[in-house]
């Protein structure tokens, strides 16, 4: 969640606008970070419905790595136009949402849905609260600062979802 809520949105290169705003979800007037995370959850759910578990895991890893790299690049560009970590830039929410979803697939679709929703909610809560190093990473300059706090928040959410899954379903 950005502290930069009032910086004017100047004209910027359209490709970077599309990428950095999560295909426009960052323009949602209320909770643009949650809107981006919801789009990411929907993308993952569609992949879950079409791919086997191993392919889904590999696809999610690739999405995380590719989106992190693109996010650093496009956030660096957008910082020149909209300031550091503009609330409209929400590509970081995609990465943070996908990280806990690595452990969401379960024995049934219902269990998977609950674990996915839990990962989504935990990531958003941790991203807003910014505990244990997240705030420090968020203050880093440039695209790395935009992306890494969400990576760490996603890792915290992953650990919690993995623990719940282990206790609830008896394993990963």
N, C-alpha and C positions, 0 to 999 in steps of 0.2 A: 504494500500500500504506500503510495507516494505522499510526500509532504508538499509536493508541488501541485497544488490544486488551482491556483489562480493565475498561472503564467499564460499569457495570450498565445493562442495557437496560430502561429504565423504560417505562411505558405511554405510547403516543404515538398521534396520530390515525391511524386505519387506512389512509386514502388515502396518507398520507406514508410509512407503513411499507411498503406495497405498492410504491410508486414508488421510494423510496430504496433498497430492498433488491433492486432488479432483479427484481420479481415473486416475491420470496422466495428468490432464489438467494443472497442475502447471509447467509442463515441456515445455509448449508453449514458444518459444523463445521471443516473443513480447507480452506484456500485459498478463502475466499469471493470474493475478487477474481477469481481465475481462473475460478471458477464463473460469475460474472457475465459475464466476457469470453467464456466458452464459449457462454452463452445468446445474447449479442450476435452471435457468429459464426454460430450456428445461424439466427438471424433473418435475417442478411444472406444466408446460403447459400440459404435458402428464397426470398428476393427474387431472388437470382441465377438460380435455376431457373425463375422465372415471368416475369421482366421482360427486355426487351431491354437492351442495354448502356447506351444513353443514358438510358432511364427508370430503370435501376438506379443510375446515377451521380447523377441528380437526386434520387431517393428517398433515397439514402445521405446526400447533402448535407442534405436536409430532416430526416432522422432525427438527424443530428449537431447541427444548429441547435436543433431542438425539444427534444431530450434534454438539451442543454447548458442551455437556459433552464429547463426543468423541474428539472434537477439542481441548479442554483443555488438555486432556490426551495425545493425539498423538503429539500435539505441544510441550508439556513438554519433551517428549522423543526425538523428532526431534531436539530440541534446542541443545542437547548434541552432535549431529552429524553435523548439518548445521548452528548453531548459532541462535541467537534470531530472530524470525520472518523472516526467509528466504523468499525471494520473490517466491520461488518454493512452499512453504507451503501456500495453498490457500483454505483450508477447511473453514476458516473464511468467505470467500466470499459467500459460500453457505448460511450460516446463515443470513448474512446481506442482501442477495438478497431475501430470503424467507420472511423476516419480512414485508416489504411494500406490498408484494403480499397477505397478509392477507386481505387487503381491496380491492384488484383488481377485484374480480368477480362482474360483473355488469349485466344489463338487457339484453345485447346482447354479442355475442362472439367478435364482433368488438370492442365494448367499453372495454371489459375485456382485449383484446389484447393491446389496447392503454394504459390502466392503468397499465398493467403488464410491458410493455416496458418503461413506465414513471418511475415506481418503480425501475426497473433495472438501468436505466440511472441515476436517482437521487441518488440511493445508491452508484453507482460507483463514481459519481462526489463528493459526500460528503465524501466517504471513501478516496479519493485522497486528498481532500482539508483539511480534519480533523478539522472541526470547533468545538467550544463550548464543550470542554472536550474530544473529540475523540483523540487528540494528547496525552493528559495526560494519557488516558487509554492505548494507544498504547505503551507507555514507561514502563508500568508495566512489571515486570519480568515474565517469564514463559508463560504457555498456556493461563492464564487469560488475559494477555496483548495482546496476539495474537487475542483472540476472542472478548473481550469486546468492543474494539474500533469499530469493525464491527457491533456489536449488537447496539451500540449507533447510528452509522451512519444509520443503517437500521431503527431504531425508528424515526430518523429525516425524512427519506424518507417516512416512513409510514404516518407521520403527514401531509406531503405535499400532498401525493397521496390522503389521506382521504379528505383533504380540497378541492382539485381539483375535486374529485368525487362528493362531496357535492354540490359544485357550479355548476358543469357541468351537473350532472344528478339529482340533487335535493335530494340527500340523500345517505346514505351508504347502 
